[in-house]
Amino acid sequence: MSKRKKRDGIVRRKASQFWWCTYVDSSGKRVRRSTGTTSKREAIALRTKWLAEEWSKTAHDIQPDRAFGQLAIMYLQGTK
């Protein structure tokens, strides 16, 4: 069985002169987006930037279910 090729999420479509990228957004949907550039290096940089933006959306939207003070009280009560 042949190995799968490692892909970077950058493709050039037949009908387009631009590079297109694919990635998964913060809601879990696959996004296909034109980079608007003919340079693969610039396309990879744009995809990296867009992935970082999506990651920061995901990371900053995490809401803790307890405040630090509540956790500290629970810890202290557990050590008695």
mmJSON file of the N, C-alpha and C atoms, coordinates in Angstrom:
{"data_MODEL":{"atom_site":{
"group_PDB":["ATOM","ATOM","ATOM","ATOM","ATOM","ATOM","ATOM","ATOM","ATOM","ATOM","ATOM","ATOM","ATOM","ATOM","ATOM","ATOM","ATOM","ATOM","ATOM","ATOM","ATOM","ATOM","ATOM","ATOM","ATOM","ATOM","ATOM","ATOM","ATOM","ATOM","ATOM","ATOM","ATOM","ATOM","ATOM","ATOM","ATOM","ATOM","ATOM","ATOM","ATOM","ATOM","ATOM","ATOM","ATOM","ATOM","ATOM","ATOM","ATOM","ATOM","ATOM","ATOM","ATOM","ATOM","ATOM","ATOM","ATOM","ATOM","ATOM","ATOM","ATOM","ATOM","ATOM","ATOM","ATOM","ATOM","ATOM","ATOM","ATOM","ATOM","ATOM","ATOM","ATOM","ATOM","ATOM","ATOM","ATOM","ATOM","ATOM","ATOM","ATOM","ATOM","ATOM","ATOM","ATOM","ATOM","ATOM","ATOM","ATOM","ATOM","ATOM","ATOM","ATOM","ATOM","ATOM","ATOM","ATOM","ATOM","ATOM","ATOM","ATOM","ATOM","ATOM","ATOM","ATOM","ATOM","ATOM","ATOM","ATOM","ATOM","ATOM","ATOM","ATOM","ATOM","ATOM","ATOM","ATOM","ATOM","ATOM","ATOM","ATOM","ATOM","ATOM","ATOM","ATOM","ATOM","ATOM","ATOM","ATOM","ATOM","ATOM","ATOM","ATOM","ATOM","ATOM","ATOM","ATOM","ATOM","ATOM","ATOM","ATOM","ATOM","ATOM","ATOM","ATOM","ATOM","ATOM","ATOM","ATOM","ATOM","ATOM","ATOM","ATOM","ATOM","ATOM","ATOM","ATOM","ATOM","ATOM","ATOM","ATOM","ATOM","ATOM","ATOM","ATOM","ATOM","ATOM","ATOM","ATOM","ATOM","ATOM","ATOM","ATOM","ATOM","ATOM","ATOM","ATOM","ATOM","ATOM","ATOM","ATOM","ATOM","ATOM","ATOM","ATOM","ATOM","ATOM","ATOM","ATOM","ATOM","ATOM","ATOM","ATOM","ATOM","ATOM","ATOM","ATOM","ATOM","ATOM","ATOM","ATOM","ATOM","ATOM","ATOM","ATOM","ATOM","ATOM","ATOM","ATOM","ATOM","ATOM","ATOM","ATOM","ATOM","ATOM","ATOM","ATOM","ATOM","ATOM","ATOM","ATOM","ATOM","ATOM","ATOM","ATOM","ATOM","ATOM","ATOM","ATOM","ATOM","ATOM","ATOM","ATOM","ATOM","ATOM","ATOM","ATOM","ATOM","ATOM","ATOM"],
"id":[1,2,3,4,5,6,7,8,9,10,11,12,13,14,15,16,17,18,19,20,21,22,23,24,25,26,27,28,29,30,31,32,33,34,35,36,37,38,39,40,41,42,43,44,45,46,47,48,49,50,51,52,53,54,55,56,57,58,59,60,61,62,63,64,65,66,67,68,69,70,71,72,73,74,75,76,77,78,79,80,81,82,83,84,85,86,87,88,89,90,91,92,93,94,95,96,97,98,99,100,101,102,103,104,105,106,107,108,109,110,111,112,113,114,115,116,117,118,119,120,121,122,123,124,125,126,127,128,129,130,131,132,133,134,135,136,137,138,139,140,141,142,143,144,145,146,147,148,149,150,151,152,153,154,155,156,157,158,159,160,161,162,163,164,165,166,167,168,169,170,171,172,173,174,175,176,177,178,179,180,181,182,183,184,185,186,187,188,189,190,191,192,193,194,195,196,197,198,199,200,201,202,203,204,205,206,207,208,209,210,211,212,213,214,215,216,217,218,219,220,221,222,223,224,225,226,227,228,229,230,231,232,233,234,235,236,237,238,239,240],
"type_symbol":["N","C","C","N","C","C","N","C","C","N","C","C","N","C","C","N","C","C","N","C","C","N","C","C","N","C","C","N","C","C","N","C","C","N","C","C","N","C","C","N","C","C","N","C","C","N","C","C","N","C","C","N","C","C","N","C","C","N","C","C","N","C","C","N","C","C","N","C","C","N","C","C","N","C","C","N","C","C","N","C","C","N","C","C","N","C","C","N","C","C","N","C","C","N","C","C","N","C","C","N","C","C","N","C","C","N","C","C","N","C","C","N","C","C","N","C","C","N","C","C","N","C","C","N","C","C","N","C","C","N","C","C","N","C","C","N","C","C","N","C","C","N","C","C","N","C","C","N","C","C","N","C","C","N","C","C","N","C","C","N","C","C","N","C","C","N","C","C","N","C","C","N","C","C","N","C","C","N","C","C","N","C","C","N","C","C","N","C","C","N","C","C","N","C","C","N","C","C","N","C","C","N","C","C","N","C","C","N","C","C","N","C","C","N","C","C","N","C","C","N","C","C","N","C","C","N","C","C","N","C","C","N","C","C","N","C","C","N","C","C"],
"label_atom_id":["N","CA","C","N","CA","C","N","CA","C","N","CA","C","N","CA","C","N","CA","C","N","CA","C","N","CA","C","N","CA","C","N","CA","C","N","CA","C","N","CA","C","N","CA","C","N","CA","C","N","CA","C","N","CA","C","N","CA","C","N","CA","C","N","CA","C","N","CA","C","N","CA","C","N","CA","C","N","CA","C","N","CA","C","N","CA","C","N","CA","C","N","CA","C","N","CA","C","N","CA","C","N","CA","C","N","CA","C","N","CA","C","N","CA","C","N","CA","C","N","CA","C","N","CA","C","N","CA","C","N","CA","C","N","CA","C","N","CA","C","N","CA","C","N","CA","C","N","CA","C","N","CA","C","N","CA","C","N","CA","C","N","CA","C","N","CA","C","N","CA","C","N","CA","C","N","CA","C","N","CA","C","N","CA","C","N","CA","C","N","CA","C","N","CA","C","N","CA","C","N","CA","C","N","CA","C","N","CA","C","N","CA","C","N","CA","C","N","CA","C","N","CA","C","N","CA","C","N","CA","C","N","CA","C","N","CA","C","N","CA","C","N","CA","C","N","CA","C","N","CA","C","N","CA","C","N","CA","C","N","CA","C","N","CA","C","N","CA","C","N","CA","C","N","CA","C","N","CA","C"],
"label_alt_id":[null,null,null,null,null,null,null,null,null,null,null,null,null,null,null,null,null,null,null,null,null,null,null,null,null,null,null,null,null,null,null,null,null,null,null,null,null,null,null,null,null,null,null,null,null,null,null,null,null,null,null,null,null,null,null,null,null,null,null,null,null,null,null,null,null,null,null,null,null,null,null,null,null,null,null,null,null,null,null,null,null,null,null,null,null,null,null,null,null,null,null,null,null,null,null,null,null,null,null,null,null,null,null,null,null,null,null,null,null,null,null,null,null,null,null,null,null,null,null,null,null,null,null,null,null,null,null,null,null,null,null,null,null,null,null,null,null,null,null,null,null,null,null,null,null,null,null,null,null,null,null,null,null,null,null,null,null,null,null,null,null,null,null,null,null,null,null,null,null,null,null,null,null,null,null,null,null,null,null,null,null,null,null,null,null,null,null,null,null,null,null,null,null,null,null,null,null,null,null,null,null,null,null,null,null,null,null,null,null,null,null,null,null,null,null,null,null,null,null,null,null,null,null,null,null,null,null,null,null,null,null,null,null,null,null,null,null,null,null,null],
"label_comp_id":["MET","MET","MET","SER","SER","SER","LYS","LYS","LYS","ARG","ARG","ARG","LYS","LYS","LYS","LYS","LYS","LYS","ARG","ARG","ARG","ASP","ASP","ASP","GLY","GLY","GLY","ILE","ILE","ILE","VAL","VAL","VAL","ARG","ARG","ARG","ARG","ARG","ARG","LYS","LYS","LYS","ALA","ALA","ALA","SER","SER","SER","GLN","GLN","GLN","PHE","PHE","PHE","TRP","TRP","TRP","TRP","TRP","TRP","CYS","CYS","CYS","THR","THR","THR","TYR","TYR","TYR","VAL","VAL","VAL","ASP","ASP","ASP","SER","SER","SER","SER","SER","SER","GLY","GLY","GLY","LYS","LYS","LYS","ARG","ARG","ARG","VAL","VAL","VAL","ARG","ARG","ARG","ARG","ARG","ARG","SER","SER","SER","THR","THR","THR","GLY","GLY","GLY","THR","THR","THR","THR","THR","THR","SER","SER","SER","LYS","LYS","LYS","ARG","ARG","ARG","GLU","GLU","GLU","ALA","ALA","ALA","ILE","ILE","ILE","ALA","ALA","ALA","LEU","LEU","LEU","ARG","ARG","ARG","THR","THR","THR","LYS","LYS","LYS","TRP","TRP","TRP","LEU","LEU","LEU","ALA","ALA","ALA","GLU","GLU","GLU","GLU","GLU","GLU","TRP","TRP","TRP","SER","SER","SER","LYS","LYS","LYS","THR","THR","THR","ALA","ALA","ALA","HIS","HIS","HIS","ASP","ASP","ASP","ILE","ILE","ILE","GLN","GLN","GLN","PRO","PRO","PRO","ASP","ASP","ASP","ARG","ARG","ARG","ALA","ALA","ALA","PHE","PHE","PHE","GLY","GLY","GLY","GLN","GLN","GLN","LEU","LEU","LEU","ALA","ALA","ALA","ILE","ILE","ILE","MET","MET","MET","TYR","TYR","TYR","LEU","LEU","LEU","GLN","GLN","GLN","GLY","GLY","GLY","THR","THR","THR","LYS","LYS","LYS"],
"label_asym_id":["A","A","A","A","A","A","A","A","A","A","A","A","A","A","A","A","A","A","A","A","A","A","A","A","A","A","A","A","A","A","A","A","A","A","A","A","A","A","A","A","A","A","A","A","A","A","A","A","A","A","A","A","A","A","A","A","A","A","A","A","A","A","A","A","A","A","A","A","A","A","A","A","A","A","A","A","A","A","A","A","A","A","A","A","A","A","A","A","A","A","A","A","A","A","A","A","A","A","A","A","A","A","A","A","A","A","A","A","A","A","A","A","A","A","A","A","A","A","A","A","A","A","A","A","A","A","A","A","A","A","A","A","A","A","A","A","A","A","A","A","A","A","A","A","A","A","A","A","A","A","A","A","A","A","A","A","A","A","A","A","A","A","A","A","A","A","A","A","A","A","A","A","A","A","A","A","A","A","A","A","A","A","A","A","A","A","A","A","A","A","A","A","A","A","A","A","A","A","A","A","A","A","A","A","A","A","A","A","A","A","A","A","A","A","A","A","A","A","A","A","A","A","A","A","A","A","A","A","A","A","A","A","A","A","A","A","A","A","A","A"],
"label_entity_id":["1","1","1","1","1","1","1","1","1","1","1","1","1","1","1","1","1","1","1","1","1","1","1","1","1","1","1","1","1","1","1","1","1","1","1","1","1","1","1","1","1","1","1","1","1","1","1","1","1","1","1","1","1","1","1","1","1","1","1","1","1","1","1","1","1","1","1","1","1","1","1","1","1","1","1","1","1","1","1","1","1","1","1","1","1","1","1","1","1","1","1","1","1","1","1","1","1","1","1","1","1","1","1","1","1","1","1","1","1","1","1","1","1","1","1","1","1","1","1","1","1","1","1","1","1","1","1","1","1","1","1","1","1","1","1","1","1","1","1","1","1","1","1","1","1","1","1","1","1","1","1","1","1","1","1","1","1","1","1","1","1","1","1","1","1","1","1","1","1","1","1","1","1","1","1","1","1","1","1","1","1","1","1","1","1","1","1","1","1","1","1","1","1","1","1","1","1","1","1","1","1","1","1","1","1","1","1","1","1","1","1","1","1","1","1","1","1","1","1","1","1","1","1","1","1","1","1","1","1","1","1","1","1","1","1","1","1","1","1","1"],
"label_seq_id":[1,1,1,2,2,2,3,3,3,4,4,4,5,5,5,6,6,6,7,7,7,8,8,8,9,9,9,10,10,10,11,11,11,12,12,12,13,13,13,14,14,14,15,15,15,16,16,16,17,17,17,18,18,18,19,19,19,20,20,20,21,21,21,22,22,22,23,23,23,24,24,24,25,25,25,26,26,26,27,27,27,28,28,28,29,29,29,30,30,30,31,31,31,32,32,32,33,33,33,34,34,34,35,35,35,36,36,36,37,37,37,38,38,38,39,39,39,40,40,40,41,41,41,42,42,42,43,43,43,44,44,44,45,45,45,46,46,46,47,47,47,48,48,48,49,49,49,50,50,50,51,51,51,52,52,52,53,53,53,54,54,54,55,55,55,56,56,56,57,57,57,58,58,58,59,59,59,60,60,60,61,61,61,62,62,62,63,63,63,64,64,64,65,65,65,66,66,66,67,67,67,68,68,68,69,69,69,70,70,70,71,71,71,72,72,72,73,73,73,74,74,74,75,75,75,76,76,76,77,77,77,78,78,78,79,79,79,80,80,80],
"pdbx_PDB_ins_code":[null,null,null,null,null,null,null,null,null,null,null,null,null,null,null,null,null,null,null,null,null,null,null,null,null,null,null,null,null,null,null,null,null,null,null,null,null,null,null,null,null,null,null,null,null,null,null,null,null,null,null,null,null,null,null,null,null,null,null,null,null,null,null,null,null,null,null,null,null,null,null,null,null,null,null,null,null,null,null,null,null,null,null,null,null,null,null,null,null,null,null,null,null,null,null,null,null,null,null,null,null,null,null,null,null,null,null,null,null,null,null,null,null,null,null,null,null,null,null,null,null,null,null,null,null,null,null,null,null,null,null,null,null,null,null,null,null,null,null,null,null,null,null,null,null,null,null,null,null,null,null,null,null,null,null,null,null,null,null,null,null,null,null,null,null,null,null,null,null,null,null,null,null,null,null,null,null,null,null,null,null,null,null,null,null,null,null,null,null,null,null,null,null,null,null,null,null,null,null,null,null,null,null,null,null,null,null,null,null,null,null,null,null,null,null,null,null,null,null,null,null,null,null,null,null,null,null,null,null,null,null,null,null,null,null,null,null,null,null,null],
"Cartn_x":[0.852,0.0,0.903,0.567,1.392,1.069,2.063,1.876,1.089,0.343,-0.369,0.627,0.425,1.288,0.932,1.946,1.712,1.359,0.266,-0.198,-0.144,0.065,0.176,-1.085,-2.149,-3.4,-3.427,-2.44,-2.36,-2.482,-3.437,-3.629,-3.85,-3.56,-3.865,-4.954,-6.089,-7.203,-6.945,-7.527,-7.289,-7.745,-8.885,-9.469,-8.967,-8.022,-7.586,-6.075,-5.641,-4.207,-3.693,-4.62,-4.249,-4.177,-3.432,-3.366,-4.567,-5.113,-6.233,-5.76,-6.342,-5.964,-7.2,-6.975,-8.045,-7.589,-8.531,-8.26,-9.589,-9.519,-10.718,-10.853,-12.036,-12.231,-12.557,-12.791,-13.0,-14.29,-15.241,-16.483,-16.403,-15.278,-15.092,-15.429,-15.793,-16.124,-14.861,-14.826,-13.715,-13.921,-12.882,-12.934,-12.01,-12.514,-11.695,-11.695,-10.498,-10.405,-9.277,-9.537,-8.499,-7.533,-6.25,-5.253,-5.075,-5.478,-5.339,-3.911,-3.048,-1.658,-1.222,-0.266,0.269,1.531,2.02,3.224,2.841,3.403,3.083,3.608,4.758,5.331,4.396,3.858,2.914,1.614,1.187,-0.035,0.126,1.286,1.541,1.554,2.149,2.182,0.771,-0.072,-1.462,-2.226,-2.048,-2.735,-2.289,-1.01,-0.496,-1.115,-1.235,-1.842,-3.308,-4.04,-5.456,-5.646,-4.779,-4.858,-4.604,-3.647,-3.355,-4.552,-5.221,-6.414,-7.516,-7.709,-8.735,-8.375,-7.1,-6.671,-6.915,-6.621,-6.825,-8.312,-9.167,-10.611,-11.008,-10.489,-10.82,-10.258,-9.016,-8.35,-8.974,-9.397,-9.929,-11.405,-12.095,-13.512,-13.756,-12.708,-12.874,-13.259,-14.38,-14.862,-14.707,-13.982,-13.843,-15.177,-15.398,-16.661,-16.603,-15.412,-15.26,-14.233,-14.428,-13.456,-12.29,-11.176,-9.993,-10.29,-11.034,-11.369,-12.128,-13.071,-13.831,-12.92,-11.995,-11.065,-10.148,-9.71,-8.837,-9.571,-10.831,-11.625,-11.818,-12.123,-12.296,-11.005,-9.877,-8.585,-8.322,-8.56,-8.304,-9.235,-10.472,-11.408,-11.005,-10.408,-9.982,-8.731,-7.932,-6.688,-6.867,-8.043,-8.288,-8.346],
"Cartn_y":[-1.169,0.0,1.238,2.226,3.433,4.39,5.181,6.161,7.352,7.978,9.205,10.342,11.206,12.374,13.386,13.984,15.036,16.308,16.904,18.096,19.302,20.449,21.675,22.523,22.04,22.78,23.858,23.843,24.825,24.078,24.503,23.872,24.95,24.589,25.485,24.818,25.476,24.937,25.162,24.287,24.342,25.661,26.154,27.341,28.643,28.574,29.777,29.939,31.169,31.439,31.572,31.687,31.896,30.581,30.609,29.482,29.556,28.405,28.291,27.548,27.861,27.151,26.564,25.505,24.886,24.777,24.998,24.854,24.699,24.328,24.161,25.384,26.026,27.234,26.884,27.913,27.71,26.953,26.936,26.195,24.762,24.387,23.027,22.829,23.892,23.783,23.916,23.156,23.261,24.502,25.305,26.542,26.398,26.747,26.811,28.263,28.812,30.258,30.58,31.505,31.942,32.867,32.674,33.542,34.823,34.807,35.988,36.252,35.256,35.423,34.267,34.533,33.496,32.87,33.404,32.884,31.863,30.669,29.638,30.03,30.67,31.098,32.081,33.052,34.009,33.312,32.337,31.597,30.823,30.209,29.478,30.441,31.616,32.618,33.081,33.301,33.706,32.616,31.366,30.26,30.17,30.338,30.309,31.426,32.612,33.752,33.466,32.932,32.64,31.544,30.541,29.49,30.056,30.972,31.591,32.402,33.11,33.871,32.937,31.816,30.857,30.243,29.947,29.375,30.36,31.647,32.629,32.801,32.672,32.718,31.566,30.391,29.214,29.332,29.771,29.834,30.895,32.01,33.093,32.927,32.04,31.831,30.789,30.2,29.193,29.889,29.504,30.077,29.043,29.358,28.397,28.209,27.006,26.747,27.173,27.465,27.957,29.075,30.017,31.097,30.59,31.29,30.888,30.849,31.822,31.865,30.626,30.184,28.977,27.756,27.658,26.531,26.558,27.759,27.88,27.428,27.827,27.418,25.9,25.331,23.88,23.156,23.677,23.07,23.126,24.297,24.445,23.566,23.429,22.568,21.099,20.752,19.371,19.009,19.995,19.707,19.653,19.965,19.927,18.511],
"Cartn_z":[0.0,0.0,0.0,-0.796,-0.873,0.273,0.623,1.69,1.172,2.068,1.704,1.621,0.677,0.555,1.63,2.189,3.171,2.4,2.753,2.033,2.948,2.339,3.128,3.087,2.448,2.396,1.333,0.446,-0.634,-1.957,-2.788,-4.099,-5.152,-6.386,-7.499,-8.323,-8.433,-9.206,-10.69,-11.507,-12.949,-13.565,-13.159,-13.781,-13.166,-12.235,-11.535,-11.618,-11.68,-11.655,-10.223,-9.267,-7.871,-7.106,-6.014,-5.097,-4.157,-3.828,-2.905,-1.673,-0.529,0.688,1.342,2.091,2.865,4.309,5.214,6.639,7.362,8.616,9.437,10.332,10.303,11.109,12.558,13.36,14.798,15.115,14.191,14.428,13.906,13.302,12.815,11.352,10.65,9.231,8.383,7.275,6.35,5.487,5.365,4.595,3.393,2.223,1.015,0.584,0.462,0.259,-0.716,-1.635,-2.56,-1.838,-2.096,-1.482,-2.285,-3.54,-4.38,-4.814,-4.695,-5.082,-5.976,-6.831,-7.707,-7.132,-6.035,-5.386,-4.316,-4.41,-3.419,-2.045,-1.995,-0.71,0.001,-0.741,-0.155,0.26,-0.535,-0.215,1.092,1.287,2.531,3.71,3.519,4.593,4.953,3.945,4.202,4.946,4.528,5.202,6.658,6.902,8.27,9.098,8.507,9.202,9.525,8.535,8.746,9.795,9.793,10.813,12.201,12.317,13.613,14.103,13.19,13.565,14.068,13.38,13.804,15.146,15.35,16.623,17.762,17.525,18.596,18.906,17.901,18.158,19.071,18.79,19.584,20.989,21.1,22.402,23.305,22.753,23.572,23.906,23.218,23.495,24.582,25.116,26.166,27.463,28.008,29.257,30.367,31.426,32.521,33.236,33.726,34.413,35.88,36.408,37.779,37.793,38.694,38.867,39.712,39.642,40.404,41.898,42.393,43.814,44.262,43.441,43.768,43.815,42.879,42.866,44.076,44.488,45.656,46.917,47.063,48.227,48.232,47.062,46.975,47.348,46.909,47.231,48.733,49.33,50.767,51.6,51.176,51.896,51.773,50.672,50.456,51.228,51.642,52.356,53.86,54.375,55.831,56.342],
"occupancy":[1.0,1.0,1.0,1.0,1.0,1.0,1.0,1.0,1.0,1.0,1.0,1.0,1.0,1.0,1.0,1.0,1.0,1.0,1.0,1.0,1.0,1.0,1.0,1.0,1.0,1.0,1.0,1.0,1.0,1.0,1.0,1.0,1.0,1.0,1.0,1.0,1.0,1.0,1.0,1.0,1.0,1.0,1.0,1.0,1.0,1.0,1.0,1.0,1.0,1.0,1.0,1.0,1.0,1.0,1.0,1.0,1.0,1.0,1.0,1.0,1.0,1.0,1.0,1.0,1.0,1.0,1.0,1.0,1.0,1.0,1.0,1.0,1.0,1.0,1.0,1.0,1.0,1.0,1.0,1.0,1.0,1.0,1.0,1.0,1.0,1.0,1.0,1.0,1.0,1.0,1.0,1.0,1.0,1.0,1.0,1.0,1.0,1.0,1.0,1.0,1.0,1.0,1.0,1.0,1.0,1.0,1.0,1.0,1.0,1.0,1.0,1.0,1.0,1.0,1.0,1.0,1.0,1.0,1.0,1.0,1.0,1.0,1.0,1.0,1.0,1.0,1.0,1.0,1.0,1.0,1.0,1.0,1.0,1.0,1.0,1.0,1.0,1.0,1.0,1.0,1.0,1.0,1.0,1.0,1.0,1.0,1.0,1.0,1.0,1.0,1.0,1.0,1.0,1.0,1.0,1.0,1.0,1.0,1.0,1.0,1.0,1.0,1.0,1.0,1.0,1.0,1.0,1.0,1.0,1.0,1.0,1.0,1.0,1.0,1.0,1.0,1.0,1.0,1.0,1.0,1.0,1.0,1.0,1.0,1.0,1.0,1.0,1.0,1.0,1.0,1.0,1.0,1.0,1.0,1.0,1.0,1.0,1.0,1.0,1.0,1.0,1.0,1.0,1.0,1.0,1.0,1.0,1.0,1.0,1.0,1.0,1.0,1.0,1.0,1.0,1.0,1.0,1.0,1.0,1.0,1.0,1.0,1.0,1.0,1.0,1.0,1.0,1.0,1.0,1.0,1.0,1.0,1.0,1.0,1.0,1.0,1.0,1.0,1.0,1.0],
"B_iso_or_equiv":[0.0,0.0,0.0,0.0,0.0,0.0,0.0,0.0,0.0,0.0,0.0,0.0,0.0,0.0,0.0,0.0,0.0,0.0,0.0,0.0,0.0,0.0,0.0,0.0,0.0,0.0,0.0,0.0,0.0,0.0,0.0,0.0,0.0,0.0,0.0,0.0,0.0,0.0,0.0,0.0,0.0,0.0,0.0,0.0,0.0,0.0,0.0,0.0,0.0,0.0,0.0,0.0,0.0,0.0,0.0,0.0,0.0,0.0,0.0,0.0,0.0,0.0,0.0,0.0,0.0,0.0,0.0,0.0,0.0,0.0,0.0,0.0,0.0,0.0,0.0,0.0,0.0,0.0,0.0,0.0,0.0,0.0,0.0,0.0,0.0,0.0,0.0,0.0,0.0,0.0,0.0,0.0,0.0,0.0,0.0,0.0,0.0,0.0,0.0,0.0,0.0,0.0,0.0,0.0,0.0,0.0,0.0,0.0,0.0,0.0,0.0,0.0,0.0,0.0,0.0,0.0,0.0,0.0,0.0,0.0,0.0,0.0,0.0,0.0,0.0,0.0,0.0,0.0,0.0,0.0,0.0,0.0,0.0,0.0,0.0,0.0,0.0,0.0,0.0,0.0,0.0,0.0,0.0,0.0,0.0,0.0,0.0,0.0,0.0,0.0,0.0,0.0,0.0,0.0,0.0,0.0,0.0,0.0,0.0,0.0,0.0,0.0,0.0,0.0,0.0,0.0,0.0,0.0,0.0,0.0,0.0,0.0,0.0,0.0,0.0,0.0,0.0,0.0,0.0,0.0,0.0,0.0,0.0,0.0,0.0,0.0,0.0,0.0,0.0,0.0,0.0,0.0,0.0,0.0,0.0,0.0,0.0,0.0,0.0,0.0,0.0,0.0,0.0,0.0,0.0,0.0,0.0,0.0,0.0,0.0,0.0,0.0,0.0,0.0,0.0,0.0,0.0,0.0,0.0,0.0,0.0,0.0,0.0,0.0,0.0,0.0,0.0,0.0,0.0,0.0,0.0,0.0,0.0,0.0,0.0,0.0,0.0,0.0,0.0,0.0],
"pdbx_formal_charge":[null,null,null,null,null,null,null,null,null,null,null,null,null,null,null,null,null,null,null,null,null,null,null,null,null,null,null,null,null,null,null,null,null,null,null,null,null,null,null,null,null,null,null,null,null,null,null,null,null,null,null,null,null,null,null,null,null,null,null,null,null,null,null,null,null,null,null,null,null,null,null,null,null,null,null,null,null,null,null,null,null,null,null,null,null,null,null,null,null,null,null,null,null,null,null,null,null,null,null,null,null,null,null,null,null,null,null,null,null,null,null,null,null,null,null,null,null,null,null,null,null,null,null,null,null,null,null,null,null,null,null,null,null,null,null,null,null,null,null,null,null,null,null,null,null,null,null,null,null,null,null,null,null,null,null,null,null,null,null,null,null,null,null,null,null,null,null,null,null,null,null,null,null,null,null,null,null,null,null,null,null,null,null,null,null,null,null,null,null,null,null,null,null,null,null,null,null,null,null,null,null,null,null,null,null,null,null,null,null,null,null,null,null,null,null,null,null,null,null,null,null,null,null,null,null,null,null,null,null,null,null,null,null,null,null,null,null,null,null,null],
"auth_seq_id":[1,1,1,2,2,2,3,3,3,4,4,4,5,5,5,6,6,6,7,7,7,8,8,8,9,9,9,10,10,10,11,11,11,12,12,12,13,13,13,14,14,14,15,15,15,16,16,16,17,17,17,18,18,18,19,19,19,20,20,20,21,21,21,22,22,22,23,23,23,24,24,24,25,25,25,26,26,26,27,27,27,28,28,28,29,29,29,30,30,30,31,31,31,32,32,32,33,33,33,34,34,34,35,35,35,36,36,36,37,37,37,38,38,38,39,39,39,40,40,40,41,41,41,42,42,42,43,43,43,44,44,44,45,45,45,46,46,46,47,47,47,48,48,48,49,49,49,50,50,50,51,51,51,52,52,52,53,53,53,54,54,54,55,55,55,56,56,56,57,57,57,58,58,58,59,59,59,60,60,60,61,61,61,62,62,62,63,63,63,64,64,64,65,65,65,66,66,66,67,67,67,68,68,68,69,69,69,70,70,70,71,71,71,72,72,72,73,73,73,74,74,74,75,75,75,76,76,76,77,77,77,78,78,78,79,79,79,80,80,80],
"auth_comp_id":["MET","MET","MET","SER","SER","SER","LYS","LYS","LYS","ARG","ARG","ARG","LYS","LYS","LYS","LYS","LYS","LYS","ARG","ARG","ARG","ASP","ASP","ASP","GLY","GLY","GLY","ILE","ILE","ILE","VAL","VAL","VAL","ARG","ARG","ARG","ARG","ARG","ARG","LYS","LYS","LYS","ALA","ALA","ALA","SER","SER","SER","GLN","GLN","GLN","PHE","PHE","PHE","TRP","TRP","TRP","TRP","TRP","TRP","CYS","CYS","CYS","THR","THR","THR","TYR","TYR","TYR","VAL","VAL","VAL","ASP","ASP","ASP","SER","SER","SER","SER","SER","SER","GLY","GLY","GLY","LYS","LYS","LYS","ARG","ARG","ARG","VAL","VAL","VAL","ARG","ARG","ARG","ARG","ARG","ARG","SER","SER","SER","THR","THR","THR","GLY","GLY","GLY","THR","THR","THR","THR","THR","THR","SER","SER","SER","LYS","LYS","LYS","ARG","ARG","ARG","GLU","GLU","GLU","ALA","ALA","ALA","ILE","ILE","ILE","ALA","ALA","ALA","LEU","LEU","LEU","ARG","ARG","ARG","THR","THR","THR","LYS","LYS","LYS","TRP","TRP","TRP","LEU","LEU","LEU","ALA","ALA","ALA","GLU","GLU","GLU","GLU","GLU","GLU","TRP","TRP","TRP","SER","SER","SER","LYS","LYS","LYS","THR","THR","THR","ALA","ALA","ALA","HIS","HIS","HIS","ASP","ASP","ASP","ILE","ILE","ILE","GLN","GLN","GLN","PRO","PRO","PRO","ASP","ASP","ASP","ARG","ARG","ARG","ALA","ALA","ALA","PHE","PHE","PHE","GLY","GLY","GLY","GLN","GLN","GLN","LEU","LEU","LEU","ALA","ALA","ALA","ILE","ILE","ILE","MET","MET","MET","TYR","TYR","TYR","LEU","LEU","LEU","GLN","GLN","GLN","GLY","GLY","GLY","THR","THR","THR","LYS","LYS","LYS"],
"auth_asym_id":["A","A","A","A","A","A","A","A","A","A","A","A","A","A","A","A","A","A","A","A","A","A","A","A","A","A","A","A","A","A","A","A","A","A","A","A","A","A","A","A","A","A","A","A","A","A","A","A","A","A","A","A","A","A","A","A","A","A","A","A","A","A","A","A","A","A","A","A","A","A","A","A","A","A","A","A","A","A","A","A","A","A","A","A","A","A","A","A","A","A","A","A","A","A","A","A","A","A","A","A","A","A","A","A","A","A","A","A","A","A","A","A","A","A","A","A","A","A","A","A","A","A","A","A","A","A","A","A","A","A","A","A","A","A","A","A","A","A","A","A","A","A","A","A","A","A","A","A","A","A","A","A","A","A","A","A","A","A","A","A","A","A","A","A","A","A","A","A","A","A","A","A","A","A","A","A","A","A","A","A","A","A","A","A","A","A","A","A","A","A","A","A","A","A","A","A","A","A","A","A","A","A","A","A","A","A","A","A","A","A","A","A","A","A","A","A","A","A","A","A","A","A","A","A","A","A","A","A","A","A","A","A","A","A","A","A","A","A","A","A"],
"auth_atom_id":["N","CA","C","N","CA","C","N","CA","C","N","CA","C","N","CA","C","N","CA","C","N","CA","C","N","CA","C","N","CA","C","N","CA","C","N","CA","C","N","CA","C","N","CA","C","N","CA","C","N","CA","C","N","CA","C","N","CA","C","N","CA","C","N","CA","C","N","CA","C","N","CA","C","N","CA","C","N","CA","C","N","CA","C","N","CA","C","N","CA","C","N","CA","C","N","CA","C","N","CA","C","N","CA","C","N","CA","C","N","CA","C","N","CA","C","N","CA","C","N","CA","C","N","CA","C","N","CA","C","N","CA","C","N","CA","C","N","CA","C","N","CA","C","N","CA","C","N","CA","C","N","CA","C","N","CA","C","N","CA","C","N","CA","C","N","CA","C","N","CA","C","N","CA","C","N","CA","C","N","CA","C","N","CA","C","N","CA","C","N","CA","C","N","CA","C","N","CA","C","N","CA","C","N","CA","C","N","CA","C","N","CA","C","N","CA","C","N","CA","C","N","CA","C","N","CA","C","N","CA","C","N","CA","C","N","CA","C","N","CA","C","N","CA","C","N","CA","C","N","CA","C","N","CA","C","N","CA","C","N","CA","C","N","CA","C","N","CA","C","N","CA","C","N","CA","C","N","CA","C"],
"pdbx_PDB_model_num":[1,1,1,1,1,1,1,1,1,1,1,1,1,1,1,1,1,1,1,1,1,1,1,1,1,1,1,1,1,1,1,1,1,1,1,1,1,1,1,1,1,1,1,1,1,1,1,1,1,1,1,1,1,1,1,1,1,1,1,1,1,1,1,1,1,1,1,1,1,1,1,1,1,1,1,1,1,1,1,1,1,1,1,1,1,1,1,1,1,1,1,1,1,1,1,1,1,1,1,1,1,1,1,1,1,1,1,1,1,1,1,1,1,1,1,1,1,1,1,1,1,1,1,1,1,1,1,1,1,1,1,1,1,1,1,1,1,1,1,1,1,1,1,1,1,1,1,1,1,1,1,1,1,1,1,1,1,1,1,1,1,1,1,1,1,1,1,1,1,1,1,1,1,1,1,1,1,1,1,1,1,1,1,1,1,1,1,1,1,1,1,1,1,1,1,1,1,1,1,1,1,1,1,1,1,1,1,1,1,1,1,1,1,1,1,1,1,1,1,1,1,1,1,1,1,1,1,1,1,1,1,1,1,1,1,1,1,1,1,1]
}}}
